[in-house]
Amino acid sequence: MAMDATEIEQLIRDSLPDAQVTIQDLAGDGDHYAAHVVSEDFRGKTRVQQHQMVYAALQGRMGNELHALALQTSAPDLN
């Protein structure tokens, strides 16, 4: 059972309300996505910690409904 990009985005926003989220379906199959997530909550966290926060937001769907997710995460620029 595949996931919709809007569902992925909503799960991330529910967990990280300030996040700027961009989702791209990489294969057109609803199973392989790329996500770019920018959130102030990532500031001071390692890349691994940031990714763990996104995976936690997906509530166990990674590896089940969602087969692959290429992640880019960062805190917003301080300009």
N, CA, C and O atoms as a Tripos MOL2 file, in Angstrom:
@<TRIPOS>MOLECULE
protein
  316   315    79     0     0
PROTEIN
NO_CHARGES

@<TRIPOS>ATOM
      1 N           0.8440   -1.1820    0.0000 N.3       1 MET1
      2 CA          0.0000    0.0000    0.0000 C.3       1 MET1
      3 C           0.8880    1.2440    0.0000 C.2       1 MET1
      4 O           1.6520    1.4680    0.9390 O.2       1 MET1
      5 N           0.7870    2.0330   -1.0320 N.am      2 ALA2
      6 CA          1.6370    3.2210   -1.2040 C.3       2 ALA2
      7 C           1.0930    4.4060   -0.4030 C.2       2 ALA2
      8 O          -0.0720    4.4280   -0.0070 O.2       2 ALA2
      9 N           1.9580    5.3780   -0.1780 N.am      3 MET3
     10 CA          1.5750    6.6100    0.5070 C.3       3 MET3
     11 C           1.5170    7.7470   -0.4980 C.2       3 MET3
     12 O           2.2520    7.7660   -1.4850 O.2       3 MET3
     13 N           0.6390    8.6810   -0.2300 N.am      4 ASP4
     14 CA          0.5040    9.8870   -1.0280 C.3       4 ASP4
     15 C           1.4680   10.9510   -0.4890 C.2       4 ASP4
     16 O           1.6960   11.0290    0.7180 O.2       4 ASP4
     17 N           2.0250   11.7590   -1.3780 N.am      5 ALA5
     18 CA          2.9650   12.8100   -0.9770 C.3       5 ALA5
     19 C           2.3460   13.7730    0.0280 C.2       5 ALA5
     20 O           3.0300   14.2400    0.9400 O.2       5 ALA5
     21 N           1.0700   14.0730   -0.1260 N.am      6 THR6
     22 CA          0.4240   14.9960    0.8190 C.3       6 THR6
     23 C           0.3190   14.3810    2.2050 C.2       6 THR6
     24 O           0.3880   15.0950    3.2050 O.2       6 THR6
     25 N           0.1530   13.0750    2.2770 N.am      7 GLU7
     26 CA          0.1090   12.4040    3.5800 C.3       7 GLU7
     27 C           1.4750   12.4660    4.2690 C.2       7 GLU7
     28 O           1.5550   12.6980    5.4750 O.2       7 GLU7
     29 N           2.5320   12.2590    3.5090 N.am      8 ILE8
     30 CA          3.8850   12.3610    4.0590 C.3       8 ILE8
     31 C           4.1240   13.7710    4.5860 C.2       8 ILE8
     32 O           4.6040   13.9560    5.7040 O.2       8 ILE8
     33 N           3.7870   14.7550    3.7710 N.am      9 GLU9
     34 CA          3.9670   16.1550    4.1670 C.3       9 GLU9
     35 C           3.1740   16.4660    5.4330 C.2       9 GLU9
     36 O           3.6910   17.1320    6.3290 O.2       9 GLU9
     37 N           1.9500   16.0040    5.5220 N.am     10 GLN10
     38 CA          1.1070   16.2940    6.6870 C.3      10 GLN10
     39 C           1.6670   15.6620    7.9590 C.2      10 GLN10
     40 O           1.6660   16.2920    9.0170 O.2      10 GLN10
     41 N           2.1420   14.4290    7.8620 N.am     11 LEU11
     42 CA          2.7350   13.7710    9.0280 C.3      11 LEU11
     43 C           3.9460   14.5520    9.5300 C.2      11 LEU11
     44 O           4.1220   14.7280   10.7360 O.2      11 LEU11
     45 N           4.7750   15.0170    8.6050 N.am     12 ILE12
     46 CA          5.9540   15.7910    8.9960 C.3      12 ILE12
     47 C           5.5300   17.1130    9.6200 C.2      12 ILE12
     48 O           6.0830   17.5160   10.6440 O.2      12 ILE12
     49 N           4.5640   17.7900    9.0230 N.am     13 ARG13
     50 CA          4.1040   19.0850    9.5620 C.3      13 ARG13
     51 C           3.4070   18.9240   10.9130 C.2      13 ARG13
     52 O           3.4780   19.8190   11.7550 O.2      13 ARG13
     53 N           2.7440   17.8060   11.1230 N.am     14 ASP14
     54 CA          2.1020   17.5630   12.4240 C.3      14 ASP14
     55 C           3.1460   17.4770   13.5320 C.2      14 ASP14
     56 O           2.9070   17.9190   14.6560 O.2      14 ASP14
     57 N           4.2990   16.9090   13.2070 N.am     15 SER15
     58 CA          5.3620   16.7430   14.1890 C.3      15 SER15
     59 C           6.2760   17.9660   14.2710 C.2      15 SER15
     60 O           6.7920   18.2910   15.3400 O.2      15 SER15
     61 N           6.4720   18.6400   13.1330 N.am     16 LEU16
     62 CA          7.3410   19.8190   13.0520 C.3      16 LEU16
     63 C           6.5340   20.9590   12.4240 C.2      16 LEU16
     64 O           6.6830   21.2380   11.2340 O.2      16 LEU16
     65 N           5.6820   21.6190   13.2150 N.am     17 PRO17
     66 CA          4.7230   22.5920   12.6550 C.3      17 PRO17
     67 C           5.3390   23.7430   11.8690 C.2      17 PRO17
     68 O           4.6920   24.2910   10.9760 O.2      17 PRO17
     69 N           6.5810   24.1190   12.1850 N.am     18 ASP18
     70 CA          7.1990   25.2410   11.4750 C.3      18 ASP18
     71 C           7.8950   24.8090   10.1830 C.2      18 ASP18
     72 O           8.4170   25.6490    9.4500 O.2      18 ASP18
     73 N           7.9050   23.5150    9.9030 N.am     19 ALA19
     74 CA          8.7090   22.9730    8.8100 C.3      19 ALA19
     75 C           8.2570   23.4530    7.4390 C.2      19 ALA19
     76 O           7.0650   23.5780    7.1550 O.2      19 ALA19
     77 N           9.2480   23.7160    6.6050 N.am     20 GLN20
     78 CA          9.0300   23.9130    5.1770 C.3      20 GLN20
     79 C           9.3320   22.5540    4.5530 C.2      20 GLN20
     80 O          10.4550   22.0580    4.6490 O.2      20 GLN20
     81 N           8.3390   21.9620    3.9220 N.am     21 VAL21
     82 CA          8.4630   20.5930    3.4220 C.3      21 VAL21
     83 C           8.2240   20.5660    1.9180 C.2      21 VAL21
     84 O           7.2260   21.0960    1.4290 O.2      21 VAL21
     85 N           9.1400   19.9490    1.1960 N.am     22 THR22
     86 CA          8.9880   19.7190   -0.2340 C.3      22 THR22
     87 C           9.1260   18.2250   -0.4660 C.2      22 THR22
     88 O          10.1280   17.6210   -0.0820 O.2      22 THR22
     89 N           8.1230   17.6290   -1.0940 N.am     23 ILE23
     90 CA          8.1250   16.1950   -1.3700 C.3      23 ILE23
     91 C           8.1290   15.9830   -2.8790 C.2      23 ILE23
     92 O           7.3870   16.6440   -3.6050 O.2      23 ILE23
     93 N           8.9600   15.0680   -3.3440 N.am     24 GLN24
     94 CA          9.0210   14.7300   -4.7660 C.3      24 GLN24
     95 C           8.8870   13.2200   -4.9070 C.2      24 GLN24
     96 O           9.6090   12.4640   -4.2580 O.2      24 GLN24
     97 N           7.9550   12.7820   -5.7590 N.am     25 ASP25
     98 CA          7.7940   11.3610   -6.0670 C.3      25 ASP25
     99 C           8.8560   11.0020   -7.1050 C.2      25 ASP25
    100 O           8.7990   11.4730   -8.2410 O.2      25 ASP25
    101 N           9.8150   10.1780   -6.7210 N.am     26 LEU26
    102 CA         10.9640    9.8970   -7.5800 C.3      26 LEU26
    103 C          10.6840    8.9100   -8.7030 C.2      26 LEU26
    104 O          11.3010    8.9860   -9.7660 O.2      26 LEU26
    105 N           9.7560    7.9840   -8.4750 N.am     27 ALA27
    106 CA          9.5360    6.9220   -9.4560 C.3      27 ALA27
    107 C           8.1160    6.9000  -10.0020 C.2      27 ALA27
    108 O           7.8050    6.0960  -10.8810 O.2      27 ALA27
    109 N           7.2530    7.7710   -9.4950 N.am     28 GLY28
    110 CA          5.8720    7.7930   -9.9520 C.3      28 GLY28
    111 C           5.0520    6.6280   -9.4370 C.2      28 GLY28
    112 O           3.9490    6.3750   -9.9210 O.2      28 GLY28
    113 N           5.5960    5.9110   -8.4440 N.am     29 ASP29
    114 CA          4.9060    4.7270   -7.9360 C.3      29 ASP29
    115 C           4.3140    4.9140   -6.5430 C.2      29 ASP29
    116 O           3.7350    3.9790   -5.9890 O.2      29 ASP29
    117 N           4.4540    6.1200   -5.9640 N.am     30 GLY30
    118 CA          3.9410    6.3730   -4.6200 C.3      30 GLY30
    119 C           4.7020    5.6000   -3.5590 C.2      30 GLY30
    120 O           4.2040    5.4190   -2.4470 O.2      30 GLY30
    121 N           5.8900    5.1450   -3.8830 N.am     31 ASP31
    122 CA          6.6620    4.3140   -2.9730 C.3      31 ASP31
    123 C           8.0840    4.8190   -2.7530 C.2      31 ASP31
    124 O           8.7390    4.4280   -1.7870 O.2      31 ASP31
    125 N           8.5660    5.6880   -3.6470 N.am     32 HIS32
    126 CA          9.9280    6.2080   -3.5800 C.3      32 HIS32
    127 C           9.8770    7.7350   -3.6660 C.2      32 HIS32
    128 O           9.5340    8.3020   -4.7030 O.2      32 HIS32
    129 N          10.2220    8.3790   -2.5640 N.am     33 TYR33
    130 CA         10.1180    9.8300   -2.4890 C.3      33 TYR33
    131 C          11.4380   10.4610   -2.0690 C.2      33 TYR33
    132 O          12.3090    9.8060   -1.4990 O.2      33 TYR33
    133 N          11.5600   11.7380   -2.3630 N.am     34 ALA34
    134 CA         12.6170   12.5860   -1.8120 C.3      34 ALA34
    135 C          11.9090   13.6800   -1.0200 C.2      34 ALA34
    136 O          10.8840   14.2060   -1.4540 O.2      34 ALA34
    137 N          12.4580   14.0150    0.1310 N.am     35 ALA35
    138 CA         11.8830   15.0740    0.9580 C.3      35 ALA35
    139 C          12.9780   16.0450    1.3620 C.2      35 ALA35
    140 O          14.0710   15.6440    1.7610 O.2      35 ALA35
    141 N          12.6650   17.3270    1.2520 N.am     36 HIS36
    142 CA         13.5440   18.3760    1.7430 C.3      36 HIS36
    143 C          12.7770   19.0540    2.8690 C.2      36 HIS36
    144 O          11.7010   19.6090    2.6480 O.2      36 HIS36
    145 N          13.3320   19.0080    4.0770 N.am     37 VAL37
    146 CA         12.6420   19.5230    5.2610 C.3      37 VAL37
    147 C          13.5440   20.5450    5.9500 C.2      37 VAL37
    148 O          14.6850   20.2430    6.3000 O.2      37 VAL37
    149 N          13.0270   21.7410    6.1380 N.am     38 VAL38
    150 CA         13.7470   22.8080    6.8390 C.3      38 VAL38
    151 C          12.9300   23.1740    8.0700 C.2      38 VAL38
    152 O          11.7600   23.5410    7.9590 O.2      38 VAL38
    153 N          13.5500   23.0720    9.2470 N.am     39 SER39
    154 CA         12.8410   23.3710   10.4940 C.3      39 SER39
    155 C          13.7990   23.9480   11.5210 C.2      39 SER39
    156 O          14.9470   23.5150   11.6230 O.2      39 SER39
    157 N          13.3290   24.9120   12.2710 N.am     40 GLU40
    158 CA         14.1140   25.4830   13.3610 C.3      40 GLU40
    159 C          14.4140   24.4140   14.4180 C.2      40 GLU40
    160 O          15.4280   24.4940   15.1110 O.2      40 GLU40
    161 N          13.5410   23.4250   14.5380 N.am     41 ASP41
    162 CA         13.7500   22.3450   15.5070 C.3      41 ASP41
    163 C          15.0170   21.5440   15.2250 C.2      41 ASP41
    164 O          15.4970   20.8270   16.1030 O.2      41 ASP41
    165 N          15.5650   21.6510   14.0200 N.am     42 PHE42
    166 CA         16.7870   20.9400   13.6570 C.3      42 PHE42
    167 C          18.0520   21.6550   14.1240 C.2      42 PHE42
    168 O          19.1290   21.0610   14.1530 O.2      42 PHE42
    169 N          17.9210   22.9200   14.4860 N.am     43 ARG43
    170 CA         19.1140   23.6990   14.8440 C.3      43 ARG43
    171 C          19.8450   23.0420   16.0180 C.2      43 ARG43
    172 O          19.2420   22.7140   17.0400 O.2      43 ARG43
    173 N          21.1530   22.8580   15.8470 N.am     44 GLY44
    174 CA         21.9880   22.2740   16.8930 C.3      44 GLY44
    175 C          21.9710   20.7530   16.9090 C.2      44 GLY44
    176 O          22.6670   20.1320   17.7120 O.2      44 GLY44
    177 N          21.1850   20.1520   16.0310 N.am     45 LYS45
    178 CA         21.1010   18.6940   15.9640 C.3      45 LYS45
    179 C          21.9980   18.1790   14.8380 C.2      45 LYS45
    180 O          22.2240   18.8640   13.8400 O.2      45 LYS45
    181 N          22.5010   16.9620   15.0200 N.am     46 THR46
    182 CA         23.2820   16.3400   13.9520 C.3      46 THR46
    183 C          22.3330   15.9420   12.8250 C.2      46 THR46
    184 O          21.1160   15.8940   13.0040 O.2      46 THR46
    185 N          22.9130   15.6590   11.6680 N.am     47 ARG47
    186 CA         22.1020   15.2150   10.5230 C.3      47 ARG47
    187 C          21.3360   13.9330   10.8790 C.2      47 ARG47
    188 O          20.1730   13.7730   10.5090 O.2      47 ARG47
    189 N          22.0000   13.0260   11.5980 N.am     48 VAL48
    190 CA         21.3440   11.7740   12.0040 C.3      48 VAL48
    191 C          20.1500   12.0730   12.9120 C.2      48 VAL48
    192 O          19.0800   11.4890   12.7410 O.2      48 VAL48
    193 N          20.3250   12.9720   13.8670 N.am     49 GLN49
    194 CA         19.2220   13.3430   14.7610 C.3      49 GLN49
    195 C          18.0760   13.9800   13.9850 C.2      49 GLN49
    196 O          16.9090   13.7130   14.2700 O.2      49 GLN49
    197 N          18.4020   14.8210   13.0050 N.am     50 GLN50
    198 CA         17.3690   15.4500   12.1790 C.3      50 GLN50
    199 C          16.5770   14.3970   11.4220 C.2      50 GLN50
    200 O          15.3480   14.4490   11.3810 O.2      50 GLN50
    201 N          17.2730   13.4480   10.8290 N.am     51 HIS51
    202 CA         16.6040   12.3790   10.0770 C.3      51 HIS51
    203 C          15.7500   11.5190   11.0080 C.2      51 HIS51
    204 O          14.6500   11.1080   10.6390 O.2      51 HIS51
    205 N          16.2490   11.2500   12.1990 N.am     52 GLN52
    206 CA         15.4770   10.4730   13.1750 C.3      52 GLN52
    207 C          14.1840   11.1940   13.5290 C.2      52 GLN52
    208 O          13.1530   10.5520   13.7260 O.2      52 GLN52
    209 N          14.2260   12.5170   13.6100 N.am     53 MET53
    210 CA         13.0160   13.2940   13.9080 C.3      53 MET53
    211 C          11.9880   13.1420   12.7900 C.2      53 MET53
    212 O          10.7930   13.0090   13.0520 O.2      53 MET53
    213 N          12.4560   13.1610   11.5450 N.am     54 VAL54
    214 CA         11.5380   12.9920   10.4120 C.3      54 VAL54
    215 C          10.9760   11.5760   10.4020 C.2      54 VAL54
    216 O           9.7740   11.3890   10.2110 O.2      54 VAL54
    217 N          11.8370   10.5720   10.6070 N.am     55 TYR55
    218 CA         11.3550    9.1890   10.6370 C.3      55 TYR55
    219 C          10.3330    8.9890   11.7580 C.2      55 TYR55
    220 O           9.3430    8.2810   11.5740 O.2      55 TYR55
    221 N          10.5680    9.6080   12.9160 N.am     56 ALA56
    222 CA          9.6090    9.5110   14.0180 C.3      56 ALA56
    223 C           8.2730   10.1300   13.6260 C.2      56 ALA56
    224 O           7.2140    9.6260   14.0000 O.2      56 ALA56
    225 N           8.3260   11.2200   12.8740 N.am     57 ALA57
    226 CA          7.0950   11.8780   12.4220 C.3      57 ALA57
    227 C           6.2750   10.9730   11.5100 C.2      57 ALA57
    228 O           5.0540   11.1070   11.4390 O.2      57 ALA57
    229 N           6.9390   10.0520   10.8120 N.am     58 LEU58
    230 CA          6.2470    9.1520    9.8860 C.3      58 LEU58
    231 C           5.5740    7.9840   10.5970 C.2      58 LEU58
    232 O           4.9330    7.1520    9.9540 O.2      58 LEU58
    233 N           5.7140    7.9160   11.9000 N.am     59 GLN59
    234 CA          4.9650    6.9900   12.7530 C.3      59 GLN59
    235 C           5.0140    5.5370   12.2850 C.2      59 GLN59
    236 O           3.9790    4.8800   12.1800 O.2      59 GLN59
    237 N           6.2080    5.0430   12.0070 N.am     60 GLY60
    238 CA          6.3760    3.6450   11.6620 C.3      60 GLY60
    239 C           6.0380    3.2690   10.2290 C.2      60 GLY60
    240 O           6.0860    2.0930    9.8710 O.2      60 GLY60
    241 N           5.6980    4.2460    9.4090 N.am     61 ARG61
    242 CA          5.3420    3.9300    8.0160 C.3      61 ARG61
    243 C           6.5560    3.6720    7.1310 C.2      61 ARG61
    244 O           6.4430    3.0460    6.0770 O.2      61 ARG61
    245 N           7.7310    4.1610    7.5700 N.am     62 MET62
    246 CA          8.9510    3.9410    6.8050 C.3      62 MET62
    247 C           9.2540    2.4520    6.7880 C.2      62 MET62
    248 O           9.3120    1.8070    7.8350 O.2      62 MET62
    249 N           9.4450    1.9150    5.5990 N.am     63 GLY63
    250 CA          9.6990    0.4910    5.4590 C.3      63 GLY63
    251 C           8.4310   -0.3280    5.3040 C.2      63 GLY63
    252 O           8.4960   -1.5190    4.9970 O.2      63 GLY63
    253 N           7.2890    0.2880    5.5100 N.am     64 ASN64
    254 CA          6.0030   -0.3790    5.3190 C.3      64 ASN64
    255 C           5.2980    0.2540    4.1210 C.2      64 ASN64
    256 O           5.5540   -0.1230    2.9780 O.2      64 ASN64
    257 N           4.4130    1.2130    4.3800 N.am     65 GLU65
    258 CA          3.7330    1.9040    3.2870 C.3      65 GLU65
    259 C           4.7070    2.7290    2.4400 C.2      65 GLU65
    260 O           4.4980    2.9280    1.2430 O.2      65 GLU65
    261 N           5.7590    3.1980    3.0790 N.am     66 LEU66
    262 CA          6.7550    4.0430    2.4080 C.3      66 LEU66
    263 C           8.0550    3.2590    2.2870 C.2      66 LEU66
    264 O           8.7350    3.0160    3.2830 O.2      66 LEU66
    265 N           8.3910    2.8730    1.0810 N.am     67 HIS67
    266 CA          9.5510    2.0120    0.8630 C.3      67 HIS67
    267 C          10.8720    2.7800    0.9350 C.2      67 HIS67
    268 O          11.8190    2.3100    1.5660 O.2      67 HIS67
    269 N          10.9510    3.9490    0.3020 N.am     68 ALA68
    270 CA         12.2130    4.6810    0.2530 C.3      68 ALA68
    271 C          11.9570    6.1830    0.3630 C.2      68 ALA68
    272 O          11.0490    6.7250   -0.2680 O.2      68 ALA68
    273 N          12.7810    6.8390    1.1790 N.am     69 LEU69
    274 CA         12.6830    8.2870    1.3460 C.3      69 LEU69
    275 C          14.0880    8.8650    1.4100 C.2      69 LEU69
    276 O          14.8090    8.6600    2.3860 O.2      69 LEU69
    277 N          14.4700    9.5880    0.3660 N.am     70 ALA70
    278 CA         15.7540   10.2950    0.3500 C.3      70 ALA70
    279 C          15.5350   11.6180    1.0800 C.2      70 ALA70
    280 O          14.7140   12.4330    0.6600 O.2      70 ALA70
    281 N          16.2600   11.8290    2.1610 N.am     71 LEU71
    282 CA         16.0400   13.0030    3.0060 C.3      71 LEU71
    283 C          17.1560   14.0330    2.8850 C.2      71 LEU71
    284 O          18.3380   13.6900    2.8460 O.2      71 LEU71
    285 N          16.7580   15.2990    2.8270 N.am     72 GLN72
    286 CA         17.6510   16.4400    3.0050 C.3      72 GLN72
    287 C          17.0040   17.2600    4.1130 C.2      72 GLN72
    288 O          15.8490   17.6690    3.9960 O.2      72 GLN72
    289 N          17.7440   17.4980    5.1790 N.am     73 THR73
    290 CA         17.2120   18.2650    6.3050 C.3      73 THR73
    291 C          18.1920   19.3790    6.6680 C.2      73 THR73
    292 O          19.4010   19.2560    6.4670 O.2      73 THR73
    293 N          17.6410   20.4720    7.2090 N.am     74 SER74
    294 CA         18.4770   21.5640    7.6710 C.3      74 SER74
    295 C          17.6460   22.5150    8.5210 C.2      74 SER74
    296 O          16.4160   22.5010    8.4890 O.2      74 SER74
    297 N          18.3530   23.3340    9.2760 N.am     75 ALA75
    298 CA         17.7280   24.4460    9.9820 C.3      75 ALA75
    299 C          17.6880   25.6220    9.0100 C.2      75 ALA75
    300 O          18.4950   25.6740    8.0820 O.2      75 ALA75
    301 N          16.7690   26.5660    9.2030 N.am     76 PRO76
    302 CA         16.7210   27.7230    8.3080 C.3      76 PRO76
    303 C          17.9870   28.5700    8.4090 C.2      76 PRO76
    304 O          18.6400   28.6090    9.4520 O.2      76 PRO76
    305 N          18.3180   29.2360    7.3270 N.am     77 ASP77
    306 CA         19.4380   30.1770    7.3480 C.3      77 ASP77
    307 C          19.1320   31.3110    8.2960 C.2      77 ASP77
    308 O          17.9710   31.6780    8.4820 O.2      77 ASP77
    309 N          20.1670   31.8680    8.8980 N.am     78 LEU78
    310 CA         19.9890   32.9680    9.8470 C.3      78 LEU78
    311 C          20.2190   34.3250    9.2120 C.2      78 LEU78
    312 O          20.7360   35.2240    9.8760 O.2      78 LEU78
    313 N          19.8680   34.5010    7.9900 N.am     79 ASN79
    314 CA         20.0760   35.7900    7.2960 C.3      79 ASN79
    315 C          19.1360   36.8160    7.7860 C.2      79 ASN79
    316 O          19.1660   37.9540    7.3180 O.2      79 ASN79
@<TRIPOS>BOND
     1     1     2 1
     2     2     3 1
     3     3     4 2
     4     3     5 am
     5     5     6 1
     6     6     7 1
     7     7     8 2
     8     7     9 am
     9     9    10 1
    10    10    11 1
    11    11    12 2
    12    11    13 am
    13    13    14 1
    14    14    15 1
    15    15    16 2
    16    15    17 am
    17    17    18 1
    18    18    19 1
    19    19    20 2
    20    19    21 am
    21    21    22 1
    22    22    23 1
    23    23    24 2
    24    23    25 am
    25    25    26 1
    26    26    27 1
    27    27    28 2
    28    27    29 am
    29    29    30 1
    30    30    31 1
    31    31    32 2
    32    31    33 am
    33    33    34 1
    34    34    35 1
    35    35    36 2
    36    35    37 am
    37    37    38 1
    38    38    39 1
    39    39    40 2
    40    39    41 am
    41    41    42 1
    42    42    43 1
    43    43    44 2
    44    43    45 am
    45    45    46 1
    46    46    47 1
    47    47    48 2
    48    47    49 am
    49    49    50 1
    50    50    51 1
    51    51    52 2
    52    51    53 am
    53    53    54 1
    54    54    55 1
    55    55    56 2
    56    55    57 am
    57    57    58 1
    58    58    59 1
    59    59    60 2
    60    59    61 am
    61    61    62 1
    62    62    63 1
    63    63    64 2
    64    63    65 am
    65    65    66 1
    66    66    67 1
    67    67    68 2
    68    67    69 am
    69    69    70 1
    70    70    71 1
    71    71    72 2
    72    71    73 am
    73    73    74 1
    74    74    75 1
    75    75    76 2
    76    75    77 am
    77    77    78 1
    78    78    79 1
    79    79    80 2
    80    79    81 am
    81    81    82 1
    82    82    83 1
    83    83    84 2
    84    83    85 am
    85    85    86 1
    86    86    87 1
    87    87    88 2
    88    87    89 am
    89    89    90 1
    90    90    91 1
    91    91    92 2
    92    91    93 am
    93    93    94 1
    94    94    95 1
    95    95    96 2
    96    95    97 am
    97    97    98 1
    98    98    99 1
    99    99   100 2
   100    99   101 am
   101   101   102 1
   102   102   103 1
   103   103   104 2
   104   103   105 am
   105   105   106 1
   106   106   107 1
   107   107   108 2
   108   107   109 am
   109   109   110 1
   110   110   111 1
   111   111   112 2
   112   111   113 am
   113   113   114 1
   114   114   115 1
   115   115   116 2
   116   115   117 am
   117   117   118 1
   118   118   119 1
   119   119   120 2
   120   119   121 am
   121   121   122 1
   122   122   123 1
   123   123   124 2
   124   123   125 am
   125   125   126 1
   126   126   127 1
   127   127   128 2
   128   127   129 am
   129   129   130 1
   130   130   131 1
   131   131   132 2
   132   131   133 am
   133   133   134 1
   134   134   135 1
   135   135   136 2
   136   135   137 am
   137   137   138 1
   138   138   139 1
   139   139   140 2
   140   139   141 am
   141   141   142 1
   142   142   143 1
   143   143   144 2
   144   143   145 am
   145   145   146 1
   146   146   147 1
   147   147   148 2
   148   147   149 am
   149   149   150 1
   150   150   151 1
   151   151   152 2
   152   151   153 am
   153   153   154 1
   154   154   155 1
   155   155   156 2
   156   155   157 am
   157   157   158 1
   158   158   159 1
   159   159   160 2
   160   159   161 am
   161   161   162 1
   162   162   163 1
   163   163   164 2
   164   163   165 am
   165   165   166 1
   166   166   167 1
   167   167   168 2
   168   167   169 am
   169   169   170 1
   170   170   171 1
   171   171   172 2
   172   171   173 am
   173   173   174 1
   174   174   175 1
   175   175   176 2
   176   175   177 am
   177   177   178 1
   178   178   179 1
   179   179   180 2
   180   179   181 am
   181   181   182 1
   182   182   183 1
   183   183   184 2
   184   183   185 am
   185   185   186 1
   186   186   187 1
   187   187   188 2
   188   187   189 am
   189   189   190 1
   190   190   191 1
   191   191   192 2
   192   191   193 am
   193   193   194 1
   194   194   195 1
   195   195   196 2
   196   195   197 am
   197   197   198 1
   198   198   199 1
   199   199   200 2
   200   199   201 am
   201   201   202 1
   202   202   203 1
   203   203   204 2
   204   203   205 am
   205   205   206 1
   206   206   207 1
   207   207   208 2
   208   207   209 am
   209   209   210 1
   210   210   211 1
   211   211   212 2
   212   211   213 am
   213   213   214 1
   214   214   215 1
   215   215   216 2
   216   215   217 am
   217   217   218 1
   218   218   219 1
   219   219   220 2
   220   219   221 am
   221   221   222 1
   222   222   223 1
   223   223   224 2
   224   223   225 am
   225   225   226 1
   226   226   227 1
   227   227   228 2
   228   227   229 am
   229   229   230 1
   230   230   231 1
   231   231   232 2
   232   231   233 am
   233   233   234 1
   234   234   235 1
   235   235   236 2
   236   235   237 am
   237   237   238 1
   238   238   239 1
   239   239   240 2
   240   239   241 am
   241   241   242 1
   242   242   243 1
   243   243   244 2
   244   243   245 am
   245   245   246 1
   246   246   247 1
   247   247   248 2
   248   247   249 am
   249   249   250 1
   250   250   251 1
   251   251   252 2
   252   251   253 am
   253   253   254 1
   254   254   255 1
   255   255   256 2
   256   255   257 am
   257   257   258 1
   258   258   259 1
   259   259   260 2
   260   259   261 am
   261   261   262 1
   262   262   263 1
   263   263   264 2
   264   263   265 am
   265   265   266 1
   266   266   267 1
   267   267   268 2
   268   267   269 am
   269   269   270 1
   270   270   271 1
   271   271   272 2
   272   271   273 am
   273   273   274 1
   274   274   275 1
   275   275   276 2
   276   275   277 am
   277   277   278 1
   278   278   279 1
   279   279   280 2
   280   279   281 am
   281   281   282 1
   282   282   283 1
   283   283   284 2
   284   283   285 am
   285   285   286 1
   286   286   287 1
   287   287   288 2
   288   287   289 am
   289   289   290 1
   290   290   291 1
   291   291   292 2
   292   291   293 am
   293   293   294 1
   294   294   295 1
   295   295   296 2
   296   295   297 am
   297   297   298 1
   298   298   299 1
   299   299   300 2
   300   299   301 am
   301   301   302 1
   302   302   303 1
   303   303   304 2
   304   303   305 am
   305   305   306 1
   306   306   307 1
   307   307   308 2
   308   307   309 am
   309   309   310 1
   310   310   311 1
   311   311   312 2
   312   311   313 am
   313   313   314 1
   314   314   315 1
   315   315   316 2
@<TRIPOS>SUBSTRUCTURE
     1 MET1         2 RESIDUE 1 A MET
     2 ALA2         6 RESIDUE 1 A ALA
     3 MET3        10 RESIDUE 1 A MET
     4 ASP4        14 RESIDUE 1 A ASP
     5 ALA5        18 RESIDUE 1 A ALA
     6 THR6        22 RESIDUE 1 A THR
     7 GLU7        26 RESIDUE 1 A GLU
     8 ILE8        30 RESIDUE 1 A ILE
     9 GLU9        34 RESIDUE 1 A GLU
    10 GLN10       38 RESIDUE 1 A GLN
    11 LEU11       42 RESIDUE 1 A LEU
    12 ILE12       46 RESIDUE 1 A ILE
    13 ARG13       50 RESIDUE 1 A ARG
    14 ASP14       54 RESIDUE 1 A ASP
    15 SER15       58 RESIDUE 1 A SER
    16 LEU16       62 RESIDUE 1 A LEU
    17 PRO17       66 RESIDUE 1 A PRO
    18 ASP18       70 RESIDUE 1 A ASP
    19 ALA19       74 RESIDUE 1 A ALA
    20 GLN20       78 RESIDUE 1 A GLN
    21 VAL21       82 RESIDUE 1 A VAL
    22 THR22       86 RESIDUE 1 A THR
    23 ILE23       90 RESIDUE 1 A ILE
    24 GLN24       94 RESIDUE 1 A GLN
    25 ASP25       98 RESIDUE 1 A ASP
    26 LEU26      102 RESIDUE 1 A LEU
    27 ALA27      106 RESIDUE 1 A ALA
    28 GLY28      110 RESIDUE 1 A GLY
    29 ASP29      114 RESIDUE 1 A ASP
    30 GLY30      118 RESIDUE 1 A GLY
    31 ASP31      122 RESIDUE 1 A ASP
    32 HIS32      126 RESIDUE 1 A HIS
    33 TYR33      130 RESIDUE 1 A TYR
    34 ALA34      134 RESIDUE 1 A ALA
    35 ALA35      138 RESIDUE 1 A ALA
    36 HIS36      142 RESIDUE 1 A HIS
    37 VAL37      146 RESIDUE 1 A VAL
    38 VAL38      150 RESIDUE 1 A VAL
    39 SER39      154 RESIDUE 1 A SER
    40 GLU40      158 RESIDUE 1 A GLU
    41 ASP41      162 RESIDUE 1 A ASP
    42 PHE42      166 RESIDUE 1 A PHE
    43 ARG43      170 RESIDUE 1 A ARG
    44 GLY44      174 RESIDUE 1 A GLY
    45 LYS45      178 RESIDUE 1 A LYS
    46 THR46      182 RESIDUE 1 A THR
    47 ARG47      186 RESIDUE 1 A ARG
    48 VAL48      190 RESIDUE 1 A VAL
    49 GLN49      194 RESIDUE 1 A GLN
    50 GLN50      198 RESIDUE 1 A GLN
    51 HIS51      202 RESIDUE 1 A HIS
    52 GLN52      206 RESIDUE 1 A GLN
    53 MET53      210 RESIDUE 1 A MET
    54 VAL54      214 RESIDUE 1 A VAL
    55 TYR55      218 RESIDUE 1 A TYR
    56 ALA56      222 RESIDUE 1 A ALA
    57 ALA57      226 RESIDUE 1 A ALA
    58 LEU58      230 RESIDUE 1 A LEU
    59 GLN59      234 RESIDUE 1 A GLN
    60 GLY60      238 RESIDUE 1 A GLY
    61 ARG61      242 RESIDUE 1 A ARG
    62 MET62      246 RESIDUE 1 A MET
    63 GLY63      250 RESIDUE 1 A GLY
    64 ASN64      254 RESIDUE 1 A ASN
    65 GLU65      258 RESIDUE 1 A GLU
    66 LEU66      262 RESIDUE 1 A LEU
    67 HIS67      266 RESIDUE 1 A HIS
    68 ALA68      270 RESIDUE 1 A ALA
    69 LEU69      274 RESIDUE 1 A LEU
    70 ALA70      278 RESIDUE 1 A ALA
    71 LEU71      282 RESIDUE 1 A LEU
    72 GLN72      286 RESIDUE 1 A GLN
    73 THR73      290 RESIDUE 1 A THR
    74 SER74      294 RESIDUE 1 A SER
    75 ALA75      298 RESIDUE 1 A ALA
    76 PRO76      302 RESIDUE 1 A PRO
    77 ASP77      306 RESIDUE 1 A ASP
    78 LEU78      310 RESIDUE 1 A LEU
    79 ASN79      314 RESIDUE 1 A ASN
